[in-house]
Amino acid sequence: MSNKKTFFYIFNISIIILILVVNNYLIHYFINYDSMHFNILLIVCCALLYFALTKTLIDDIFKIDDKLKEKIEKTMHEINTPVATIQINTEILQTKINDVQNLERLDRINKACDNLLKLYEDMEYYIKKEIDNVEIVSFELEELLLYCIEKFDDIKDDIKIDIDVKPTIITTDKNGFEAMITNLTSNAIKHNSSISSINIQLQNNILTFKDDGGGISTENIYKVFNKYFQSDDKSKGFGIGLNMVKEFCNEQKLDIKINSSSKGTIFNINLKNIIVVN
């Protein structure tokens, strides 16, 4: 039974039990009716009856979760096939073409295919999260950071991205953590034309994400985590990236703080709760 179902049952049964307890207390108080064993039996029977009567209805309500998960798995499989076909044929063409410009184009096609698959993986992750099916795993922090940063090779231009992280094992929702790093990087690159470098480092369990851009105004610094917030109408995207970062930190109980000035912006994320101590 999923967490959502369990909570639904417990909440409703608790309400019924509370009502029965209050009802029986009032009966006992006003008419001096003393039958504790009978009252307990009545409560248990009512709870079981409620469960039996509502099980079918509740199962139908939550059946959408199972159907949605099944549809995601089928869709992902169907998407993988044509994308894999494109990638295989691209690799074949790369072995037969010598023109540098065309080879670069084929390489971009390959990366676009990878990005397409990643987008659908993200979609799968967020839907799974809604139906309580997120997997908690252990992974190497620096390896994941490098993987996230590599996705921006085509759009970061001359921006230098440095990673200074000692070997560290993290245990958390890997897809959510990856989305957090990706959104922080994307936000820095896309929303700040003056940025020239991004530095990511881990010190005393604090993951610091720093850029040397123009910073965030005092007026906006308290709004950046709000959903759909954008500092100006010309900004690219939908204004949900930093909101997703904050949401993930709240779910994983990670303290996140932001400092900004005209010299740049710093995000400090305390990973103490998810770092595996050797």
BAKELUM-938223 format. One record per residue: x, y, z of N, C-alpha, C, O in turn; residue in one letter. Coordinates in steps of 0.2 Angstrom, whole numbers. Each point is the difference from the previous one (the first is absolute). Layout:
% BAKELUM-938223
nc1, nc2, nc3, cac1, cac2, cac3, cc1, cc2, cc3, oc1, oc2, oc3, aa
X, Y, Z, X, Y, Z, X, Y, Z, X, Y, Z, A
...
//
This chain:
% BAKELUM-938223
nc1, nc2, nc3, cac1, cac2, cac3, cc1, cc2, cc3, oc1, oc2, oc3, aa
4, -6, 0, -4, 6, 0, 4, 6, 0, 5, 1, 4, M
-6, 4, -8, 4, 6, -1, -1, 5, 7, -5, -1, 3, S
10, 5, -2, -1, 5, 5, -6, 4, 0, -3, 1, 5, N
1, 1, -11, -6, 4, -1, -6, -4, 2, -4, 3, 4, K
3, -9, -6, -5, -4, 2, 0, -1, 8, -6, 0, 3, K
11, -2, 0, 1, -1, 7, -2, 6, 4, -4, -1, 5, T
6, 7, -7, -2, 6, 3, -7, 1, 0, -3, 2, 5, F
0, -3, -11, -7, 1, -1, -4, -4, 5, -5, 2, 3, F
7, -9, -3, -4, -4, 5, 1, 2, 7, -5, 0, 4, Y
11, 1, -2, 1, 2, 7, -4, 6, 2, -3, 0, 5, I
4, 5, -9, -4, 6, 1, -7, -1, 1, -3, 3, 5, F
0, -6, -10, -8, -1, 1, -2, -4, 6, -5, 1, 3, N
9, -7, -2, -2, -4, 5, 1, 4, 7, -4, -1, 5, I
9, 5, -5, 2, 4, 6, -6, 4, 2, -2, 1, 6, S
-1, 2, -11, -6, 5, 0, -6, -4, 3, -3, 2, 5, I
2, -8, -7, -6, -4, 2, 1, -2, 7, -4, 0, 4, I
11, -2, -2, 1, -2, 7, -1, 5, 4, -3, 0, 6, I
5, 6, -8, 0, 6, 5, -8, 2, 1, -2, 1, 6, L
-2, -2, -11, -7, 2, 1, -3, -5, 4, -4, 1, 4, I
6, -8, -5, -3, -5, 5, 2, 1, 7, -4, -1, 4, L
10, 2, -3, 3, 1, 7, -4, 6, 3, -2, -1, 6, V
1, 7, -9, -3, 5, 3, -8, -1, 1, -2, 1, 5, V
-1, -5, -10, -7, -2, 1, -1, -4, 6, -4, 1, 4, N
9, -6, -3, -1, -5, 5, 2, 3, 7, -3, -2, 5, N
7, 7, -5, 2, 4, 6, -6, 4, 2, -2, 0, 6, Y
-1, 3, -11, -6, 4, 2, -6, -5, 3, -3, 2, 5, L
2, -8, -8, -5, -4, 2, 2, -2, 7, -5, 0, 5, I
11, -2, -3, 2, -3, 6, -1, 6, 5, -2, -1, 6, H
4, 7, -8, 0, 6, 5, -7, 2, 2, -2, 1, 6, Y
-3, -1, -11, -6, 2, 1, -5, -5, 3, -5, 2, 4, F
6, -8, -6, -5, -5, 2, 3, -6, 5, -3, -5, 1, I
10, 6, 0, 3, -4, 5, 0, -7, -3, -1, -5, 3, N
2, 4, -10, 0, -6, -3, 7, -3, 0, 5, 3, -4, Y
-4, -8, 8, 7, -3, 1, 1, -6, -4, -2, -6, 2, D
5, 6, -8, 1, -6, -4, 6, 1, -4, 0, 1, -6, S
6, -1, 9, 6, 2, -4, 2, -5, -5, 2, 2, -6, M
-3, -8, 8, 2, -6, -5, -4, 1, -6, 2, -1, -6, H
-9, 2, 7, -4, 1, -6, 1, 5, -4, 0, 0, -6, F
2, 6, 9, 2, 6, -4, 6, -1, -4, 0, 2, -6, N
5, -6, 9, 6, -1, -4, -1, -5, -6, 2, 1, -6, I
-7, -6, 7, -2, -5, -5, -3, 4, -6, 0, -1, -5, L
-5, 6, 8, -4, 4, -5, 5, 4, -5, -1, 1, -6, L
6, 2, 9, 5, 4, -3, 4, -4, -5, 0, 2, -6, I
2, -8, 8, 4, -4, -5, -5, -3, -6, 2, 0, -5, V
-8, -2, 7, -4, -2, -5, -2, 6, -5, 0, -2, -6, C
-1, 8, 8, -2, 5, -4, 6, 2, -5, 0, 1, -6, C
6, -2, 9, 6, 2, -4, 1, -6, -5, 2, 2, -6, A
-3, -8, 7, 1, -5, -5, -6, 0, -5, 1, -1, -6, L
-7, 3, 8, -5, 1, -4, 1, 6, -5, -1, -1, -6, L
4, 6, 8, 2, 6, -4, 5, -2, -5, -1, 1, -6, Y
6, -5, 8, 5, -2, -4, -3, -5, -6, 2, 1, -6, F
-6, -5, 8, -3, -5, -5, -4, 4, -5, 0, -2, -6, A
-4, 6, 8, -5, 4, -4, 3, 5, -5, -2, 1, -5, L
8, 2, 7, 3, 5, -4, 6, -3, -4, 3, 4, -4, T
-1, -10, 6, 6, -3, -4, 0, 1, -7, 4, 2, -4, K
-10, -5, 1, -1, 0, -7, 0, 7, -3, 3, 1, -5, T
-7, 3, 8, 0, 7, -2, 7, 4, 0, 2, 3, -5, L
2, -4, 10, 6, 3, 1, 5, -3, -5, 4, 3, -3, I
-4, -10, 2, 4, -3, -5, -1, 3, -7, 5, 1, -4, D
-11, 0, 3, -2, 3, -7, 3, 7, -1, 3, 2, -5, D
-3, 2, 11, 3, 7, 0, 7, 0, -1, 3, 4, -4, I
1, -9, 7, 7, 0, -1, 2, -5, -5, 6, 0, -2, F
-10, -3, -2, 2, -4, -6, 3, 4, -5, 4, -2, -4, K
-6, 9, 4, 3, 4, -5, 8, 1, 1, 4, 0, -5, I
-2, -1, 11, 8, 0, 1, 3, -6, -4, 5, 1, -3, D
-8, -7, 4, 3, -6, -3, 0, 1, -8, 4, -2, -3, D
-10, 4, 1, -1, 1, -7, 5, 5, -3, 3, -1, -6, K
-2, 7, 10, 5, 5, -3, 7, -3, 0, 4, 2, -5, L
-2, -6, 10, 7, -2, 0, 1, -5, -5, 5, 0, -4, K
-10, -4, 2, 0, -5, -6, 1, 4, -6, 3, -2, -4, E
-7, 7, 3, 0, 4, -6, 7, 3, -1, 2, 1, -6, K
1, 2, 12, 6, 3, -1, 6, -5, -2, 4, 1, -5, I
-5, -7, 8, 5, -5, -2, 0, -2, -8, 5, -1, -3, E
-11, 0, 1, -1, -1, -7, 2, 5, -5, 3, -1, -5, K
-5, 7, 7, 2, 6, -4, 8, 1, 0, 3, 1, -5, T
0, -2, 11, 7, 1, 0, 3, -6, -5, 5, 2, -3, M
-7, -8, 3, 2, -5, -4, -1, 2, -7, 5, -1, -4, H
-10, 3, 2, -2, 2, -7, 5, 6, -2, 1, 1, -6, E
0, 4, 10, 4, 5, -1, 8, -2, -1, 3, 3, -5, I
-1, -7, 9, 7, -3, 0, 2, -3, -7, 5, 1, -3, N
-10, -4, 0, 1, -4, -6, 2, 5, -6, 5, -1, -3, T
-10, 6, 1, 2, 5, -5, 6, 4, 1, 4, 1, -4, P
-3, 1, 10, 6, 4, 2, 6, -4, -1, 5, 2, -2, V
-5, -8, 4, 6, -5, 0, 2, -1, -8, 5, 0, -2, A
-11, 0, -2, 1, -1, -7, 4, 6, -3, 4, -1, -4, T
-6, 7, 6, 3, 6, -2, 7, 0, 2, 5, 2, -4, I
-3, -4, 10, 7, 1, 2, 4, -5, -3, 6, 1, -2, Q
-9, -7, 1, 4, -6, -4, 2, 3, -7, 6, -1, -2, I
-11, 3, -1, 1, 3, -7, 5, 6, -1, 4, 0, -4, N
-4, 4, 10, 4, 5, 0, 7, -2, 1, 5, 3, -3, T
-4, -8, 7, 7, -2, 1, 3, -4, -6, 6, 1, -1, E
-11, -4, -3, 3, -3, -6, 2, 5, -5, 5, 0, -3, I
-9, 6, 2, 2, 5, -4, 6, 4, 2, 4, 2, -4, L
-3, -2, 11, 7, 3, 2, 6, -4, -2, 5, 3, -1, Q
-6, -9, 0, 6, -4, -3, 1, 1, -7, 5, -2, -3, T
-10, 4, -1, 1, 1, -7, 1, 7, -3, 1, 1, -5, K
-2, 4, 10, 0, 7, -2, 7, 3, 3, 2, -1, 6, I
1, 4, -10, 7, 3, 2, -1, 8, 1, 4, 3, 3, N
-9, 0, -6, -1, 7, 1, -1, 2, 7, -5, -2, 3, D
9, 7, 0, 0, 2, 7, -7, 3, 2, -2, -2, 5, V
0, 6, -10, -7, 3, 2, -5, -4, 0, -5, 0, 5, Q
4, -5, -9, -5, -5, 0, 1, -5, 6, -5, -2, 3, N
11, 1, -1, 1, -4, 6, -2, 3, 6, -3, -3, 5, L
4, 10, -5, -3, 3, 6, -7, 0, 0, -3, 0, 6, E
0, 1, -12, -8, -1, 0, -2, -6, 3, -5, -1, 3, R
8, -5, -5, -2, -6, 2, 1, -1, 7, -4, -3, 4, L
9, 6, -1, 1, 0, 7, -5, 3, 4, -2, -2, 5, D
-1, 8, -8, -5, 4, 3, -6, -4, 0, -4, 0, 5, R
2, -4, -10, -5, -4, -1, 0, -6, 6, -5, -1, 3, I
11, -2, -2, 1, -5, 5, -2, 3, 7, -4, -3, 4, N
7, 9, -3, -2, 4, 7, -7, 2, 0, -3, -1, 6, K
0, 3, -11, -7, 1, 0, -4, -6, 2, -5, 1, 4, A
7, -7, -7, -4, -6, 2, 1, -1, 8, -5, -2, 3, C
11, 3, -1, 1, -2, 7, -4, 5, 4, -3, -2, 6, D
2, 8, -8, -4, 5, 4, -7, -2, 0, -4, 1, 5, N
2, -3, -11, -7, -2, -1, -2, -6, 5, -5, 0, 3, L
10, -5, -3, -1, -5, 5, 0, 2, 7, -4, -2, 4, L
8, 7, -2, 0, 3, 6, -6, 3, 2, -2, 0, 6, K
-1, 4, -11, -6, 4, 2, -6, -5, 2, -4, 1, 4, L
4, -7, -8, -5, -5, 2, 1, -3, 6, -4, -2, 4, Y
11, 1, -2, 1, -3, 6, -2, 5, 6, -2, -2, 5, E
3, 8, -6, -2, 5, 5, -8, 0, 1, -3, 0, 5, D
0, -1, -11, -8, 0, 0, -2, -7, 4, -4, 1, 4, M
8, -6, -5, -2, -6, 4, 2, 1, 7, -4, -3, 4, E
9, 6, -2, 2, 1, 7, -6, 4, 3, -2, -2, 6, Y
0, 8, -9, -4, 4, 4, -7, -3, 0, -4, 1, 5, Y
2, -5, -9, -7, -4, 0, 1, -5, 6, -5, -1, 4, I
11, -3, -4, 1, -5, 5, 0, 3, 7, -3, -3, 5, K
6, 9, -5, 0, 4, 7, -7, 1, 2, -2, 0, 6, K
-3, 2, -10, -7, 1, 2, -3, -6, 2, -5, 0, 4, E
7, -6, -6, -3, -6, 2, 4, -4, 5, -1, -6, 0, I
5, 9, 3, 4, -3, 6, 5, -6, -3, 0, -5, 3, D
3, 6, -8, 4, -5, -3, 7, 2, -2, 3, -2, -4, N
0, 7, 9, 7, 2, -1, 5, -4, 3, -1, -2, 6, V
6, 0, -10, 5, -4, 3, 6, 3, 3, 3, 5, -3, E
-2, -7, 9, 6, 3, 4, 6, -4, -1, 0, -6, 2, I
6, 9, -5, 6, -4, -1, 6, 3, 2, -1, 6, 2, V
6, -9, -2, 7, 3, 2, 4, 1, -7, 0, -4, -4, S
3, 10, 4, 4, 1, -6, 6, 5, 2, 0, 3, 5, F
5, -3, -10, 6, 4, 2, -2, 8, -3, -2, 1, -5, E
3, 3, 10, -2, 7, -1, 4, 3, -6, -3, 3, -5, L
10, -3, 4, 3, 3, -5, -2, -3, -7, 0, 4, -5, E
-1, -10, 5, -2, -4, -6, -6, 3, -3, -1, 2, -6, E
-4, -1, 11, -7, 3, -2, 1, 7, -3, -3, 3, -4, L
7, 1, 8, 1, 7, -2, 3, 1, -7, -2, 4, -4, L
7, -8, 3, 3, 0, -7, -5, -2, -5, 0, 3, -6, L
-4, -8, 7, -5, -2, -5, -5, 6, -1, -2, 1, -6, Y
0, 3, 11, -5, 5, 0, 4, 6, -4, -4, 3, -5, C
10, -1, 6, 3, 5, -3, 1, -1, -7, 0, 4, -5, I
2, -10, 3, 1, -2, -7, -6, 1, -5, 1, 2, -6, E
-7, -2, 9, -6, 2, -4, 0, 7, -3, -4, 2, -4, K
8, 2, 7, 0, 7, -2, 6, 2, -4, 1, 6, -2, F
2, -11, -1, 6, 2, -4, -2, 4, -6, 4, 4, -2, D
-10, -5, -1, -2, 3, -6, -2, 7, 1, -1, 4, -5, D
-1, -2, 11, -3, 6, 1, 3, 5, 5, -1, 6, 1, I
7, -9, 2, 3, 4, 5, 5, 5, -3, 3, 5, 4, K
-1, -6, -10, 4, 5, -4, 7, 0, 4, 3, -5, 1, D
-1, 11, 1, 7, 1, 3, -1, -1, 8, 5, 2, 3, D
-10, -3, -1, -1, -1, 8, 4, -6, 2, -1, -5, -2, I
5, 7, 7, 4, -6, 3, -3, -3, 6, -3, 4, 5, K
2, -10, -5, -3, -4, 6, 5, -4, 4, 2, -5, -3, I
-1, 7, 9, 5, -4, 4, -3, -4, 5, -5, 2, 3, D
7, -8, -2, -2, -4, 6, 5, -2, 5, 5, -3, -3, I
-6, 4, 9, 5, -1, 5, -3, -5, 5, -2, 3, 6, D
2, -9, -7, -4, -5, 5, 4, -6, 1, 3, -3, -4, V
-2, 2, 11, 4, -6, 2, -5, -6, -1, -6, 1, 0, K
9, -7, -1, -4, -6, 0, -6, -1, 5, 2, 0, 6, P
-8, 1, -8, -5, 0, 5, -6, -4, -2, -2, 0, -6, T
-1, -4, 10, -6, -4, -2, -6, 3, 3, 0, 2, 6, I
-5, -2, -11, -7, 3, 2, -5, -5, 0, 0, -4, -5, I
-5, 4, 10, -5, -4, -1, -7, 4, 1, -1, 3, 5, T
-2, -3, -11, -6, 4, -1, -4, -2, -6, 2, -5, -3, T
-7, 9, 1, -3, 0, -6, 5, 3, -6, 0, 6, 0, D
3, -11, -3, 5, 2, -5, -3, 4, -6, 3, 5, -1, K
-9, -6, -1, -3, 4, -6, -1, 7, 3, 1, 5, -4, N
-4, -5, 10, -1, 7, 3, 6, 4, 1, 0, 6, -1, G
5, -9, 3, 7, 3, 2, 3, 3, -7, 2, 5, 0, F
-3, -10, -5, 3, 2, -7, -4, 6, -2, 3, 5, -3, E
-10, -5, 3, -4, 6, -2, 2, 6, 4, 0, 6, -3, A
2, -6, 9, 2, 5, 4, 6, 4, -3, 0, 6, -1, M
5, -10, 0, 6, 2, -3, -1, 3, -7, 3, 5, -1, I
-7, -9, -3, -1, 3, -7, -4, 6, 0, 2, 5, -4, T
-6, -4, 9, -4, 6, 0, 4, 6, 3, -1, 6, -3, N
5, -7, 7, 5, 5, 3, 5, 3, -6, 1, 6, -1, L
1, -11, -2, 5, 1, -6, -4, 4, -5, 3, 5, -3, T
-8, -8, 1, -4, 3, -6, -3, 7, 2, 1, 5, -4, S
-3, -4, 10, -2, 7, 3, 6, 5, -1, -1, 6, -2, N
7, -8, 4, 6, 5, 0, 2, 1, -7, 1, 6, -2, A
-2, -10, -3, 2, 1, -7, -5, 4, -4, 2, 4, -3, I
-8, -6, 4, -5, 3, -4, -3, 7, 2, -2, 3, -4, K
3, -2, 10, -3, 6, 3, 5, 5, 2, -1, 5, 3, H
7, -6, -5, 6, 5, 2, 5, 1, -6, 4, -4, 0, N
-5, 9, -4, 5, 1, -6, 7, 2, 2, 4, -1, -4, S
-3, 3, 11, 6, 3, 2, 4, -6, 3, 6, 1, 2, S
-8, -7, -1, 3, -5, 3, 6, -3, -4, -1, -1, -6, I
7, 0, 9, 5, -3, -3, 3, -6, 3, 4, -4, -3, S
-6, 2, 9, 2, -6, 3, -5, -2, 6, -4, 4, 3, S
4, -11, -2, -4, -3, 5, 4, -5, 4, 4, -4, -3, I
-4, 5, 9, 4, -5, 4, -4, -4, 5, -4, 3, 4, N
5, -9, -4, -4, -5, 4, 5, -3, 5, 5, -4, -3, I
-6, 4, 9, 5, -3, 5, -4, -3, 6, -5, 3, 2, Q
8, -8, 1, -3, -2, 6, 5, 1, 6, 6, -3, 0, L
-8, 6, 6, 4, 1, 5, -4, -1, 7, -5, 4, 0, Q
7, -8, 4, -4, -1, 7, -7, -1, -2, -5, 2, 4, N
4, -7, -8, -7, -2, -2, -4, 5, -4, -6, -1, -1, N
9, 7, 0, -4, 5, -4, 2, 0, -7, 6, 2, -2, I
-11, -3, -2, 1, 1, -7, -1, 7, -3, -6, 2, 1, L
11, 1, -3, 0, 7, -2, 0, 1, -7, 4, -3, -4, T
-9, 6, 1, -1, 1, -7, 1, 8, -1, -5, 4, 2, F
10, -2, -5, 2, 7, -1, 1, 2, -7, 3, -3, -4, K
-6, 9, 2, 1, 3, -6, 3, 7, 1, -1, 3, 5, D
4, 0, -10, 2, 7, 0, -4, 5, -4, 3, 5, -3, D
-9, -7, 2, -5, 5, -4, -1, 6, 4, 3, 2, 5, G
-8, 2, -8, -2, 6, 3, -4, 0, 7, -2, 5, 3, G
0, -11, -1, -4, -1, 6, -7, 1, -1, -3, 1, -5, G
-1, -2, 11, -7, 1, 0, -1, 6, 5, 3, 0, 5, I
-8, 4, -7, -2, 6, 3, -3, -2, 7, -2, -6, 1, S
3, 10, 4, -3, -1, 7, -7, -1, -1, -3, -4, 4, T
0, 8, -8, -8, -1, -1, -2, -7, -2, -5, -2, 2, E
9, -1, -6, -1, -7, -3, 2, -6, 4, -2, -5, -2, N
7, 6, 6, 4, -5, 3, -5, -4, 4, 1, -6, 1, I
-6, 9, 2, -5, -4, 4, -6, -3, -5, -4, -4, 3, Y
5, 5, -9, -6, -2, -4, 3, -6, -5, -4, -3, -3, K
10, 2, 3, 3, -4, -6, -2, -8, 1, 0, -3, -5, V
-2, 1, 11, -3, -7, 1, -7, 0, -2, -3, -6, 1, F
0, 11, -2, -8, 0, -1, -1, -3, -7, 4, 2, -5, N
-9, -6, 5, -2, -3, -7, -2, 5, -5, -4, 5, 2, K
7, -5, -8, -2, 4, -6, 3, 7, 1, -1, 4, -4, Y
5, -3, 9, 4, 7, 1, 5, 1, -5, 4, -5, -1, F
-4, 10, -3, 6, 2, -4, 2, 7, 1, -5, 5, 1, Q
11, -3, -1, 2, 7, 1, -2, 5, -5, -1, 6, 1, S
0, -9, -7, -2, 5, -5, -3, -4, -6, 0, -6, 0, D
-4, 9, -4, -4, -3, -5, 4, -3, -6, -3, -4, -3, D
9, 6, 3, 4, -3, -6, 4, -7, 2, 3, -3, -4, K
-4, 1, 11, 3, -6, 2, -2, -6, -4, -6, 0, -1, S
10, -4, 0, -2, -7, -3, -3, -4, 5, 2, 0, 6, K
-6, -5, -8, -3, -5, 4, -6, 2, 3, -4, 5, -2, G
2, -8, 7, -7, 1, 3, 0, 2, 8, -5, 1, 3, F
11, 0, -1, 1, 2, 7, -2, -5, 5, -2, 1, 6, G
4, -8, -7, -2, -5, 4, 7, -4, 3, -1, -4, 4, I
7, 6, -7, 6, -4, 1, 2, 1, 8, 1, -5, 3, G
-1, 11, -1, 2, 1, 7, -5, -3, 5, 2, -2, 6, L
-8, 3, -8, -6, -3, 4, 1, -7, 1, -1, -3, 5, N
3, -1, -10, 1, -7, 0, 6, -2, 4, 0, -5, 4, M
5, 10, -4, 6, -1, 4, -2, 0, 8, 2, -4, 4, V
-6, 9, -3, -2, 1, 7, -5, -5, 3, 1, -3, 5, K
-5, 0, -10, -4, -5, 2, 3, -7, 1, -1, -3, 5, E
7, 2, -9, 4, -6, 1, 3, 1, 7, 0, -5, 4, F
3, 10, -2, 4, 1, 6, -5, -1, 6, 2, -2, 5, C
-8, 5, -6, -5, -1, 6, -2, -7, 1, 0, -3, 5, N
-1, -1, -11, -2, -7, 1, 6, -4, 3, -1, -5, 4, E
7, 7, -6, 6, -4, 3, 3, 3, 6, 5, -2, 3, Q
-9, 7, 0, 3, 3, 6, 7, 3, -1, 4, -1, 5, K
-3, 5, -10, 6, 3, -2, 0, 7, 1, -5, 3, -3, L
9, 0, 8, -1, 7, 1, 4, 4, -6, 5, -1, -2, D
-9, 5, -2, 3, 4, -5, 0, 8, 1, -6, 2, 2, I
11, 1, -3, 1, 7, 1, 2, 4, -6, 4, -3, -4, K
-5, 9, 3, 2, 4, -6, 3, 6, 2, -3, 4, 4, I
8, -2, -6, 4, 7, 1, 1, 2, -7, 3, -3, -5, N
-4, 10, 4, 1, 3, -7, 2, 7, 1, -2, 4, 5, S
6, -2, -9, 3, 7, -1, 1, 1, -7, -1, -4, -4, S
4, 10, 3, 2, 2, -7, 6, -4, -3, 1, 0, -6, S
2, -4, 11, 6, -4, -2, -2, -7, -2, 4, -4, -2, K
-10, 2, 4, -2, -7, -2, -6, -2, 5, -2, 3, 5, G
0, -9, -6, -5, -4, 4, 3, -6, 3, 4, -4, -4, T
-5, 2, 10, 2, -6, 3, -6, -4, 3, -4, 3, 4, I
3, -9, -6, -4, -5, 3, 3, -4, 5, 5, -4, -2, F
-7, 3, 8, 3, -4, 5, -5, -6, 2, -5, 2, 3, N
7, -8, -5, -5, -5, 2, 4, -5, 5, 5, -3, -2, I
-8, 2, 8, 2, -4, 5, -2, -8, -2, -6, -1, 1, N
11, -3, -2, -1, -7, -2, 1, -5, 6, 0, -6, -1, L
0, 9, 7, 2, -4, 5, -5, -6, 1, 2, -6, 2, K
-8, 7, -3, -5, -6, 0, 0, -5, -5, -3, -6, 1, N
7, 7, -6, 0, -5, -6, 7, -3, -1, 1, -4, -5, I
4, 7, 8, 7, -2, -1, 1, -6, 4, -1, -1, 6, I
4, -4, -9, 2, -7, 3, 6, 1, 3, 6, 1, -3, V
-6, -2, 10, 6, 1, 4, 4, -6, 0, -2, -5, 2, V
9, 5, -4, 4, -6, 0, 2, -2, 7, 3, -5, 1, N
//
